[in-house]
Amino acid sequence: MIAGEGEREMGSVLRMFSPASITESPGLGGASRRRTSTSAAPSGTVALVFTDVQGSTRLWERCSAEMRRALELHDEVLRSLLEAHGGYEVKTQGDAFMVAFTSAVEAVRWCLAVQQALLIAPWPEGLLVEPEAAEERSVGGGLVYRGLRVRMGVHLGEPECRFDERTGQVDYFGRVVNVAARVASAGHGGQVLVSGPTWARVEGEVASLGQPVVRAMGEYHLKGIEEAITLVEVLPASLAERRFEALRVQRVRRGHVPSESGELVGRQEELALLRRSFGEGARLVTLLGPGGMGKSRLATRFGNLELEACTWEGGVWMCELPDASTVDDICHAVGQALGVALNRSGEDKPTERLGRVLAGRGEVLVILDNVEQVVHHMPAMLGRWRALAPRARFLVTSREALLLPEERVIDLAPLVVPEEGETHAERLVRCDSVRLFVQRARAVRGSFELTDAEAPLVADIVRKLDGIPLAIELAAARTNLLGVAQIQERLSRRFELLRGGRRDGSARQSTLWGAIDWSWNLLEPAERAALAQCSVFRGGFSLEAAEAVLLFPPGGPDVMEIIHSLRSKSLLRAYAPDGLSGELRLGMYESIRQYASSRLAERGEGTILASRHAGCYLALARRLSARMRGEGGELAFRRLALERENLLAACDNALAVVPATEGSLERALGALVALEPDVTARGPVGITLSRLDRALELSATVDVEPLLRAEALAVRGRTHHGAGQLAAAWRDMEAARSAFSELGAMDREKRVLVDLSIVARDEGDIGTAWELVKEAQELPSVGDRWMDAYAVGNLGILELGRHGAGAALPHLRTALELFRAVGDVAFEVGFLTNYAMAIGESGGTAEAVVLLEEAMEKASRVGDRAGHALARVNLGCFLLDAGRAAEAREHLEATVCMGRQLGMRILEGVARGELGRALVALGALGSARTCLGESISILDRVSRWHALRFTAHLASVQAALGELTAAREGFASLEVSPEISGDTVLRELSSLLRASLDLAEAAKATPGSEAELLSLSQARRRVERARSAPAEAASSDLREALRVLGRGVLGAGGDTAQA
């Protein structure tokens, strides 16, 4: 029947539903329940249909009158359409029908027509308010349910046929009837289920059925039926949006996959990628990764999910191959997994036999686990199996890619680890690697709970273990003996710590060493030599670096080919570094690197490899340093950041030489000098300090290149300054200045003079700072525009404090333009921030905010964390100036954390102080007092100017809180400070904030008393003085204080002018 014919038939049925006919119908058990079929009872091969109304018992209980009328209507629909399709009504029982057809196609056609007719039948309104019969629409608005919901099941066979002389009707008996009844009872109301054998007779006639929606449901165990039955769901196209719960019978799970030993943590993206790969038609997918990455566990999880879903006609079969070494071993292991007996002495080759078995199973998924040791056999075997069984799919886990046509490789990465510096427990426990640690710790120590104090330690552990699941599990297993802090401390001896922690894995997976050793034993001699030598690299390396450093005898293997081989065996990883599109970088997970390093030591090649490594990276650093102050400076800056670990390794290897030599010390000093731009930008500033101490100490007794030693002294001085150690910074810079002067290196002497002025400025000695920067300007720059920019820029910063923004801006603008011209992006960011700060302090708040956001974007782009933090703390200040205190607070809280992570005490201290100011604006005076106090304790040792500034703010907050004694002491200390008298900004700010104490004392005095009037008068004078302060005193601090205190004076009955 085509769609149009179906519509006409439903129309004819519905014309029979007049209100009169429904009202006058006999009651239950009357004529409407008698058979009215005039068709002959079919015999031989018969299509049987069972129907049943879902939820009828509840409907009879709640609305019996409406249900009686509804059942009459239900019967009329079924019988009317039964006549049209030549069906035979066998019998009814309650609201269930059993009908028979000579054709399976007509049986299905009748079911589809009934479902459509029932949807638009004139059901009683009282029935439609019940949940079991209510109207429901799809998301798209189409009608999918209305009225009684009837389940229907169709099965074809040759039942036993008997004529009942008493009733004059034919009835059917036997297995076919039982199966048909069970097929119907498996479904839900509104669902049509057809048995597999029946659908085989129908599927060729789908077009004539009006293109119904067909969904294969899989195989199911039906009650009382020994053989599993395939079920197919069929619905009219108009009801395609109907959705049902799982069938009410148990689905057949065809296949075998080992049970899982625990919950799989993470890997949701990888599971989705596996499903998508096979959904797109991939015939061979390889899960690739080094030992311990979790390939087997992921494959097992995927296999179990697919097994439960029953989407594979031939099942899901997992075969573990860790002990296989020959073709026969593989075949018999696969045969055992598939349940196929293979006769080793038979004429039929095992490979051929298995291929034919797979072909006979149709759509089948075979999982081959751990094939790396037999990878050389796999191309031929898989090629043959895929040829014999084109519908078979294979999932392989291996440490080495198969390199076969159509192979789709999924390179399994480690679990995600927390970001550096993240300490919040609630965020850390959402990280998969931390979750895995906690899960496995609880498995061995049921009482284990991750505390706020231990969460950062666990984060550090999983980071140091590269997020490798096996390593994390073995570490967590030690919690039955060690505390988290003890495990963290022992990670330097990871191969001793991470052994014997698992009982659910093979011997090679029970220790971290064993997992890596398995891969080592599969390598060729040249591959072993290359892997051992690659351990000299840290933090990744390029192919060009490998070609420069690795050492093979003349006529030996090609380095690129060996590197490619190690990569294909998952012992090296390849990744795209951030900000360098189109390039790949190679690296080793730290556990593999430490293993390889021990093998390098056994080979006795460590010393010569370290020397070649240092030579390679020092040469690279010199090239990058030259390019950082010219065209391509941004790219050079990024590349230097990539080589931090290699330069630190070069330094450490050089310092390990005993006794120290001229060459070893020059390598160490050269690496430390080269690292300065990166360490300054990305921190932590102290990462090189102990190394500088050691190298400079040794170089005092060994002749090294004098200019290099002086450079290292200057670098250490700047490092001390960044860490807030001003006295040590001054000593080193003075020593470097003397050395440069003696060597005639005027350009370097010029920079150190500027550096000394910065230290003097932070100590609050503006006079000395001015003299030093002027002295620096008198020295020639030898054509070095970078040096000119550095000197004039710092002159501008000093002028900002001495004479205000008007005097500073020309110098700062010149410095910014010069740094842009030479291409030094880090200093461009720094002086863009300084320039924005001067504009903001002069009142250009909106412009300052735009410039600071630009500086933050540039800093983020190149990974300049210090530049980003510096811009961000100033952004917080000017957002506060713009009345956006809540936004300012967010930025300043983030900057406090960044300053601490970078090890930059002055940045952390200033950010805490500015956060205190933001909290004042938000009315959180208690928290503000705490922040300001912490800020002063930091800054008192690293920046005298800022310490005095925040002391004034703290005293103001104390006054507002009623702590008058503390406030008086604070302001009194400022009055006797020599720095205050010589600094216009600090002097005017301190004077204005002193008004908060005046207001507090006025509030405490007797109303109308002389003391009150005197205090209010002093407060008014301070506010008026601030309003008429000179231009060089302008600052965002002063403006914010004036707004707050001006309102305070007005509220206290003072000045009536607008504040």
TORROFI-524356 format. One record per residue (C-alpha): x, y, z. Coordinates in steps of 0.02 Angstrom, whole numbers, plus 50000, padded with zeros to 5 digits. Layout:
XYZ;...
***
This chain:
500005000050000;500725016949953;500575031950066;499085039249975;498105022949987;498475022350174;497765039750197;496175035150102;495935019450208;496135029150370;494895041550305;493625027750273;493905020550446;493685037450531;492055040650439;491365025750534;491715034750700;490135045050720;489655050750895;488055040550882;488935024450840;490095026550988;488715030751109;487595016551055;488935003051054;488624988151169;489624987151328;491144976751367;490864958651320;489454963151200;489424962751011;490914974350993;492084960951068;491454947350946;492454942750790;491804951050634;493154944850513;492504937450350;494234931950286;494694913650283;495924907750416;497654906250338;498624889950350;500374884150314;501574898750332;500644911650436;501094929150496;500424931050673;500154947850759;499844950450944;499274967351012;499054973951189;498564990751266;499904997851379;499325004051551;497534997851530;497394991751710;497775008951778;496585017051654;495155005451705;495485010151887;495485028951857;494185031551719;493175015751690;491765024151591;492945032751471;493985016851458;492455006751409;492085018851266;493925019651218;494075000651207;492564999951093;493395012950982;495045003250988;494164987350932;493264996250790;494925003450724;495814986750727;494364976850650;493984989550514;495774989650455;495884970750475;494504968750346;495434980250226;497044970250240;496324952750231;496784948350408;495944934950513;495454938550692;495954923150790;495384928850963;495374942751091;495744942351275;495394958051375;496094972051266;497304960551172;497064954350994;497824939350906;497664940450716;498374930750569;498884935050392;499414924850243;500754938150205;502044945550323;502014961550219;500134963550246;500354960050432;501624974150448;500564985450336;499074982750452;500134986850606;500735003250530;498985008250477;498305004450651;499615015350735;499175030050623;497305027750643;497385026350832;498315042950840;496875052750762;495385042850828;494035052950924;494545047351100;493475052851248;494115068951325;494135060851497;495385047951433;496565060751358;496915069051525;497685052851592;499595051351577;499465034351491;498395041751351;498855060151350;499355069451192;501235071251168;502195080851036;503995079650975;505285093450992;504795098850817;502955100150865;502315084550778;500995073650861;501765057150918;500555050351049;498685052351078;497455040151155;497745021751192;499505015951162;499554998851083;501084987551074;501154975650925;502254960850882;502394951250717;503154933950688;503094922150539;503064903150543;502054887150523;500974885450679;499864870650719;498104874950658;496514868350743;494654871250707;493574874050860;491844866450823;491084875350973;491534892850913;491714889450729;493424898050732;495194892650691;496514894050826;498404892150818;499614883450935;501464879450954;503144888150960;502714900850824;501264907350929;502344908251084;503704918050993;502434930150919;501684933451090;503404936251167;503914948051026;502394958951063;502654958751252;504464964551229;503924981551165;503084997251230;501425005551191;501475013051017;502925001850962;502884988850822;504164974850835;504494962150698;505544946350720;507104944550615;506494930150505;504884939650473;505784955650426;506854945950302;505224942950205;504684961050220;506214972050195;506154970650006;504424978650008;504854993950112;504405006049973;502654998749958;502425001050145;502645019950129;504505020450176;504275017050362;505665020550487;506605004450522;507825001550665;508764985450699;508644982050886;509834967150898;509624949750972;508604946451128;508214932251247;506314930051251;505514921651400;505324903051374;506184903451203;507884894951198;508534902651039;508924921351036;507754931250924;508244946350818;507024960750834;506704975350716;505684990950757;504554997650618;503575013950628;502625024550501;503685038850434;502465051150512;502865043950685;504755043650666;504945055150818;504235042150938;505515037251068;505465021851179;506425015251328;507474999551312;506484983951268;505754974251412;506824958951379;508664954951399;509794958651252;511034945551192;512844950351221;513824941851084;515684941751114;516954941751254;517864956351334;518724954951504;517844963551647;518564980251702;519584981451862;518914998651906;518155014451838;519045021851689;519515039551737;519415052151596;519675046851415;517935052551361;518645061451208;519615045851158;518075034751178;517075046651070;518475046650941;518475027650935;516585027250911;516715040550776;518135031450686;517175015150672;515575024650634;516455032650486;516925015550419;518715013350481;519214995050469;520824996150570;521135007850716;522735007650817;522835014550993;524655020151001;525645024951155;527105020551267;526965007951408;525855013351551;524815025651449;523215015651476;522955008351302;522334991451364;521164998951491;520435010851362;520214996651236;519384985851370;518204999851416;517755002951234;517494984351206;516324982851355;515324998051300;515124990951125;514694973951197;513324981651305;512664991751158;512514975651053;512844985550895;513974972250817;513044958050732;514514946250755;514964952550928;516474960551009;517974949551047;519554954751140;521154944851123;522684948451233;524354944851150;525744949151276;526474931651268;526324928751080;527894928550974;527454918450817;526044917750691;525404901650770;525404909750941;524374924250876;523134912950786;522834901550933;522634916151052;521364924050933;520514907350908;520354904851094;519594922151113;518354918850972;517924901451036;518624893150880;519614876950898;521154876650787;522064860550747;523914864050730;524164848350622;522654850950511;522734854850326;521794871250348;522994885450394;522474894050556;522534911250474;521334905650337;520174896750458;520024912150568;519724923250418;518264912350362;517564911850540;517604930750547;516784931850376;515364921050440;515034932650586;514624947950482;514914964750570;516164959850703;517424969650808;519054961050856;520184969550984;522004964050978;522894969951136;524794971951151;525424967950976;527084977550981;528144961951001;527304953550851;527074969250748;528104962050604;526814947950584;525294959150585;525304966450409;525134949450326;523884942550452;522754957650460;522874959850273;522254941950247;520874943250377;520254959550304;520214951750131;519254936250189;518094945750307;517744962950232;516444966750367;517644963450511;518414978250603;519994978150708;520544988550857;522384986250897;523374992451047;525234994151021;526775004051066;527215004050881;526135008950733;525764995150606;526055006850458;524684998350356;523595006150222;521955012750292;522625011450470;521905025250577;523085029350721;522495037050885;524035043150977;523545041351159;524115056351261;524355056851450;522955062251564;522755080951583;523765087751729;523385103551830;524125119951776;525685125951865;525235136152017;523445129752033;523125126452218;521235126552241;520695109052292;518965110452215;519735113852045;521135101152063;519965086652100;519085089551934;520725085951842;520785068051775;522555064251833;522145069852011;520525060052007;521485044351957;522715046752100;521285048652225;520345033652154;521855022052166;522345028752337;520605024352402;520775007052328;522265003352441;521755014452587;519885015952598;519955030652718;520995041452600;520295058952577;521155072752480;521365087652596;521575105752544;523375104952605;523785089052508;522905093552345;524345104552280;525575090652325;524575077952224;524505090452081;526405091652086;526565072552089;525475069751936;526355083851843;528055076251878;527395059451819;526825067551655;525035062051682;525495044051636;524125032951712;525235018251762;526475029651851;525055038651942;524265022151995;525905015452061;526225031552157;524465031552231;524695013452284;526075019352402;524805028852507;524555012952608;526305015952677;526805033952641;525975050752658;525695061652505;527135073152554;528295058252572;527815051752400;528175068852326;529885069452409;530345052152344;529915055352162;531735059252125;531975040452148;530435035852049;530985018651991;531235013152172;529595021052227;528495015052083;528664996352091;527484982452143;525944993252166;524734983652053;524094965852063;522894967051917;524214968551781;525574958151704;527344957751774;527914970351645;526564982451706;526884979951892;528344992151896;528705007851799;530445001351755;529694985151689;528454994251577;529865004051493;531094989551494;529864979351389;529984992351251;531884993651266;532084974951238;531114976051074;532324989051001;533724986350877;535494990850937;535535007350842;533825012050912;534435008451089;535955019451063;534895033650995;533615032451136;534985032851267;535795047951185;534125057151171;534045057251361;535305071651358;533895083151295;532695091451417;531015099251380;530975093451200;532095095651049;532045098050861;532585085750729;533995097850685;534615097350865;534585078350864;535615078250704;536875090050785;537025081050952;536785062250925;538385052850891;538525037950774;540065030550692;540445034950511;539295025550396;538075023050539;536185024750528;535335040650471;534785050650623;533115055550547;532675037450511;533135031950687;532145046250764;530655041550654;530785023550713;530835028550897;529345039850868;528345025850785;528725014850937;528025027951057;529695030951143;529765048651076;528265059851061;527965073450934;526975089150972;526655106350900;527365119951015;526225134551057;526435149550944;527495140550813;526245134050687;526845121850558;528265115150665;528425098950762;529505096250914;530085079750988;530125075051170;530195061051297;529095058051446;530155060751601;530045042651659;530665036451490;532015049851491;532655044451661;532665026351606;533615030851447;534825041451549;535275026451655;535615016851494;536705031251432;537725030251591;537975011551562;538645015351388;539905028151456;539415041551328;538715054451447;540175066651452;540425068451265;538545069651234;538375083251367;539755093351283;538945091651111;537255096051185;537925111851270;538825117351112;537235115451010;536125125251128;537345139051173;537575142450988;535695142650965;535485154451114;536755166651042;535815167050877;534155169650965;534855183351078;535455192950925;533765191150841;532775196350995;533335214250968;532905215250786;531705209050655;530905192850709;531155196850892;529465189850944;529815173150861;531555172450938;530795175951109;529615161051089;531005149651030;532105154251178;530675149651296;530605132351215;532435129251254;532425134151439;532585116151500;533975112151376;534965127551431;534715123151614;535295105451575;536845112451487;537205122751643;536915108151763;537985096351660;539395109251657;539295112351844;539395093551873;541145092851796;542425089751933;543615098051943;542875113151858;543765118851701;543785134851602;542705126651469;541435119251589;541215135651683;541045145951525;539685134051466;538785135951632;538935154951636;538475156451452;536895146351478;536375156751629;536665173251540;535685167051389;534225161851499;533965178951578;532635185751457;531585170051475;531735168751664;531335187151684;529785185251576;529115168551635;529875166251808;530135160351935;531525172951954;532475162052077;532645146951961;534405152051909;534985160252071;535815145252153;536625140551988;537305158151969;537995157452146;538885141052111;539565146051940;540195162952001;540975155152155;541945142652049;542425155751920;543305165752056;544665152452060;544695147151877;545165158851736;543625162051630;543255175251501;543135191451606;541735199351505;540665183751524;540935183451713;540475201951725;538895198551624;538455184451745;538705196151893;537515208751814;536245195051780;536345189151960;536115207052019;534545209051915;533935192151978;534185197552159;533205213352119;531755203552045;531725192752201;531675208352311;533455206552379;533995224552354;535635224452453;536265208952360;535715216552195;536705232452231;538295222752274;538265212352115;537855227152003;539245237652077;540475223352048;539865221351870;539995240151841;541805240251897;542225225351787;541395232951633;542275249351664;543975240751674;543595230851515;543025246451421;541305238851389;540395255451398;538735249151329;538645235851465;539205248251597;537815259751539;536495246451567;537145242151742;537095260551790;535255260851741;534985244751839;535795252851991;534635267751974;533145255851978;533775248152140;534035265552216;532275270452161;531535255252246;532505259252403;531675276252402;533295285752361;532645295852215;534135307752218;535415293852194;534315285652064;534265301951965;536145304151973;536445286251912;535255287151766;535995303951712;537745296351723;537155282051615;536505294051483;538205302051470;538995285451415;538895281151230;537755266951176;538925262051033;537465262650911;536395251451021;534615258251007;534015245651135;535195253351263;534585270851219;532785265051246;533215257051414;534065272751479;532775285351421;531325274251477;531965272951655;532295291651654;530455293751615;529935282551760;530975293251877;530225309151806;528495302351840;528895302252025;529875318452025;528845330051915;527295320351864;526595313051704;526885328551599;528765327051621;528785308051605;527715305051450;528945311251316;530315299851383;529165284851400;528455287351226;530215288051153;530715272051244;529145263051184;529435267951003;531265262551011;530855245451087;529545242850952;530795247550819;532135235450881;530855221350901;531065217451086;529285212351127;529565209751314;530235227251342;528935234251223;527595226651336;528465233551491;528575251251426;526855250851349;526285247451527;527355261651596;526705273551463;524895268551502;525225270951688;525845288751660;524315292751553;523165285351685;523995294651828;523745310951735;521875307451723;521745298251557;520965282951638;519975276551487;521495277651371;522585269251502;521365254551515;521415251951325;523315252551320;523485240551466;522305228051385;523395229051229;524945225851335;524125210651416;523645203551247;525415205551179;526175198051335;525015183051329;525395180351145;527255177751177;527125169751349;527795184951443;526985181151612;527905194951704;527385207951574;525605201651582;525575202751771;526325220251772;525015226351648;523645217651745;524055225351913;524015242551833;522395238351744;521655234451914;522195251451977;521375260951835;519785250551837;519675255752019;519965273751964;518525271551840;517345265951978;517395247451926;517975240752093;517275223052073;518205220551908;519765228051984;519675215652127;519635200652007;521175206751913;522135210852071;521765194152155;522425185352000;523975196251999;524375192152181;524445173752131;525485177451976;526725187752075;526945173752200;527185160752061;528445171751971;529405174652132;529295193452103;529065200552277;528795218452223;527405213152104;526565202452236;526715216252366;526015229952253;524595218652196;524125215152377;524135233652416;523055238052266;521875223952313;521725232252483;521215248552398;519905239252295;519205231252452;519055248552531;518015254152381;516925238752402;516665242352587;517635227152650;518715237052771;519255222252878;519915212552728;520695228452661;521655230952823;522355213152810;522885215152628;523715231852659;524665225152809;525305210152709;525795221752567;526825233052681;527735218352761;528295212752587;528675229752513;529615236752663;531095226452604;530905227952416;530115244852374;530175258652503;529095270352397;527645258252383;527805253252566;527565271452618;526115273552499;525165258652568;525595263652746;524575279452716;523115269052649;523225257052797;523185271252923;521645278252834;520755261352845;521225259653029;520465276653062;518855271752972;518775255953079;518955266253238;520735260353275;521295278153309;522905274253402;523565263253261;523035276253133;523925290453227;525515279953238;525435276353052;525245294452999;526565299853127;527835287753049;527495295352879;527745313052942;529525309252999;529985299352844;531275308852738;530585301052578;528885309352605;529575327052611;530495324752446;529095316152350;527625326852293;526485312152257;526745303652425;526665320152519;524985325352446;524245307952460;524755306152641;524045323252684;522365319452606;522185302052683;522545310252853;520805317752835;520065300552874;520845301853047;520165319553066;518405313253025;518565298553144;519125310253286;517685322153247;516455307753258;517155302953428;517085320653498;515575328153584;514375335253454;514615353953436;516205353853541;517765363353495;518675346853466;517375341553338;517415357953247;519315358153243;519415340553171;518105344453038;519015360452993;520655350852971;519775337952862;519055351752752;520755359952732;521535343452679;520175340452549;520365358152481;522255356152475;522075340152374;520895348652252;522185361952216;523715350452218;525035353452083;524965343351923;526485332951970;525535326552123;524125319252016;523825300652039;522405288152035;522665285752223;522375304252254;520815304952145;520025289752227;520415296052402;519725313152358;518075305552299;517875295452460;518475308452584;517595322652494;515945313452522;516475310252702;516765328752735;515105332952653;514195319852756;514965326552916;514215343552883;515775351352812;516075358652641;514505359252536;515425359652371;515405344352261;516765332152313;
***
